[in-house]
Amino acid sequence: MTTQIEIKNRANSNGDVGIVITQQGTRRTVCLAPGEMLSEWIGGHQTFELTEFHPSKAPPASPSQVNGQYVIDDVLREMIVQLKMWGADRADNQSDELIGASIASAAAIHYARLSTSSRENCFADAKSLFYPRNWSPDAFRDYGSDYANLAVAAAYLLNQMLIMRTKGEDTTRSKRGEPYVQASPRMSAVEAGAAR
């Protein structure tokens, strides 16, 4: 059995976190400054010791670092709400309709910020152009603030990425100026655990 853990030192922290990972007599140390994270697959007998070092060696967190963490948290929270509503295996999610739903939400905000038309008309236009036709028409709505609507749009994209990764689609990011070369499909975490 394997388990993935994540240890995150939030961006608005004012201390470093020292981590000592011990497995079968070997020790590895990691120091996380504010805003850094460690993601580790563990199996067998491993121990983790955490120590806070105060103050941090890193410069104080900037407002954008602090707010960036809140943005990530808000989008992940919305992503989880969506997954609880329909799950990752919903049939229409498999045909990239989450991308259309995301574009509809983002476009509605974009139109509303640029247009002299009513906000209601901007949402109706975005819905007719981008929102998946076979989804419930009543489901598309204004979530209130532009920020909330963009969080919904971003969560749709994250859930689409989750589906793509789960299906083993290519996750290669080509570097600027280098040609894209498709990689072999990446092994999912579930497959990796089964292979052990």
C-alpha positions in Angstrom: 0.0 0.0 0.0 1.2 3.5 -0.8 0.0 6.8 0.4 0.8 10.3 -0.9 1.3 13.1 1.6 1.7 16.8 1.0 3.4 19.1 3.5 2.8 22.7 2.6 4.3 25.7 4.3 1.7 28.4 3.4 2.9 31.5 1.7 1.8 33.7 4.6 3.8 31.7 7.1 6.7 33.5 8.8 8.7 30.4 9.6 10.6 27.7 7.7 9.7 24.0 8.2 12.5 21.5 8.6 11.6 17.9 7.6 13.6 14.8 8.4 12.4 11.7 6.5 13.8 8.4 7.7 13.4 5.1 6.0 15.4 1.9 6.6 18.3 3.7 8.3 18.7 6.5 5.7 17.8 10.1 6.5 16.9 12.8 4.1 16.4 16.4 5.1 14.3 19.1 3.4 13.7 22.7 4.4 10.5 24.4 3.2 10.4 28.2 3.1 7.0 29.9 3.0 5.1 29.1 -0.1 7.0 25.8 -0.7 5.5 22.3 -0.6 6.7 18.7 -0.5 4.7 16.0 -2.1 5.9 12.5 -1.2 4.7 8.9 -1.9 5.3 6.8 1.2 5.2 3.1 1.6 6.7 0.7 4.1 8.1 2.2 7.3 8.9 5.9 7.0 9.0 8.5 9.7 8.7 12.2 9.3 9.9 14.7 11.8 8.8 18.4 11.4 10.4 21.3 13.1 9.6 25.0 12.7 12.4 27.5 12.3 11.5 31.0 13.2 12.0 33.5 11.6 12.2 32.2 8.1 15.3 32.7 6.0 13.0 33.7 3.2 11.9 37.3 2.8 8.4 38.0 4.2 5.6 36.8 2.0 4.3 39.4 -0.4 0.6 40.3 -0.7 0.5 38.4 -4.0 2.0 35.3 -2.4 -0.6 35.4 0.4 -3.5 36.1 -1.9 -2.3 33.5 -4.4 -2.6 30.9 -1.8 -6.2 31.9 -1.0 -7.0 31.8 -4.8 -5.6 28.3 -5.1 -7.6 27.2 -2.0 -10.8 28.8 -3.4 -10.5 27.1 -6.7 -9.7 23.7 -5.1 -12.7 24.1 -2.9 -15.0 24.7 -5.9 -13.4 21.8 -7.7 -14.3 19.5 -4.8 -17.9 20.9 -4.9 -18.2 20.0 -8.6 -16.7 16.5 -8.0 -19.2 15.8 -5.2 -22.1 17.0 -7.4 -21.3 14.7 -10.4 -18.1 12.8 -9.9 -15.2 12.5 -12.3 -16.9 9.7 -14.3 -20.0 11.6 -15.4 -20.5 10.7 -19.1 -20.7 14.2 -20.5 -17.4 15.1 -18.7 -15.7 12.6 -20.9 -16.4 14.6 -24.1 -14.6 17.8 -23.1 -17.8 19.7 -22.2 -16.1 21.0 -19.0 -14.0 23.1 -21.3 -17.1 24.7 -22.9 -18.6 25.3 -19.4 -15.4 27.0 -18.3 -15.2 29.2 -21.4 -18.9 30.2 -20.9 -18.3 31.3 -17.3 -15.1 33.2 -18.2 -16.6 34.7 -21.4 -19.7 36.0 -19.4 -17.4 37.9 -17.1 -15.2 39.1 -20.0 -18.3 40.4 -21.8 -19.8 42.0 -18.7 -16.5 43.9 -18.0 -16.2 45.2 -21.5 -19.8 45.7 -22.5 -22.4 48.4 -21.8 -25.0 45.6 -22.1 -26.7 44.3 -19.0 -24.9 41.6 -17.0 -27.9 39.4 -17.6 -27.5 39.8 -21.4 -23.7 39.1 -21.2 -24.4 35.8 -19.4 -27.1 34.9 -21.9 -24.7 35.5 -24.8 -21.9 33.5 -23.3 -24.3 30.7 -22.5 -25.7 30.5 -26.1 -22.2 30.5 -27.6 -20.2 28.2 -25.3 -22.2 26.4 -22.6 -22.7 22.7 -23.4 -26.0 22.3 -25.3 -27.0 19.1 -23.5 -26.4 20.4 -20.0 -29.4 21.7 -18.1 -29.9 25.3 -19.3 -30.9 26.4 -15.8 -27.6 25.2 -14.4 -25.6 28.1 -16.0 -25.8 31.1 -13.7 -24.1 34.1 -12.3 -22.4 33.1 -9.0 -22.4 36.7 -7.9 -18.9 38.3 -7.9 -16.6 38.1 -10.9 -14.1 36.3 -8.6 -16.6 33.6 -7.8 -17.5 33.1 -11.4 -13.8 32.8 -12.4 -13.3 30.3 -9.5 -16.1 28.1 -11.0 -14.5 28.4 -14.5 -11.1 27.5 -13.2 -12.5 24.5 -11.3 -14.2 23.2 -14.5 -10.7 23.3 -16.2 -9.1 21.5 -13.2 -11.7 18.8 -13.4 -11.1 18.5 -17.1 -7.4 18.1 -16.5 -8.2 15.5 -13.8 -10.2 13.5 -16.3 -7.4 13.8 -19.0 -4.7 12.7 -16.5 -6.8 9.8 -15.2 -7.4 8.6 -18.8 -3.6 8.6 -19.3 -3.5 11.5 -21.8 -0.2 13.1 -22.6 0.8 15.8 -20.0 4.0 17.0 -21.7 4.7 20.7 -21.6 7.1 21.7 -24.3 9.6 24.4 -23.6 9.6 27.7 -25.4 11.3 27.4 -28.8 11.4 23.6 -28.7 9.1 21.5 -30.9 6.4 19.5 -29.1 7.1 15.8 -29.0 4.3 13.7 -27.7 5.4 11.6 -24.7 4.1 8.1 -24.1 1.0 8.1 -21.9 1.8 8.8 -18.3 1.1 6.1 -15.7 -1.7 7.2 -13.4 -1.1 7.2 -9.6 -3.6 4.3 -9.3 -1.6 2.2 -11.9 1.7 3.1 -10.3 0.4 1.9 -6.9 -0.8 -1.4 -8.5 2.5 -1.9 -10.2 4.4 -1.9 -7.0 
